[in-house]
């Protein structure tokens, strides 16, 4: 039996998901539907900004999905009611995608650049001897 309260909560959850996952890409991509298809259906970002938006959107959706795991556990806790844990998952996924992933990517890029510069320096020293 579907209660209007559950329908309302589902609508609010879907609205939050849409806002968190689609507003950033909407600002970046605009209304060009081919860009949306290229980015999300084909997973083919052409810029680092598009890559970041794709990662944030995917982390947000995955966070909401992971947040649904505690719901079927029969603990009868207030935070298990629909969609409380999913909302926490959305927020955690969005924060993870927005802050943690770019920091990790930046750290990897720094390591690659430093490694490249060290290899060039060692190559020059070997060539000079």
Secondary structure by P-SEA (a helix, b strand, c coil): cccaaaaaaaaaaaaaaaaaccaaaaaacccaaaaaaacccccccccaaaaaaaaaaaaaaaaaaaaacccccccccccccccaaaaaaaaaaaaaaacaaaaaaaaaaaaaaaaaaaaaaaaaaaaac
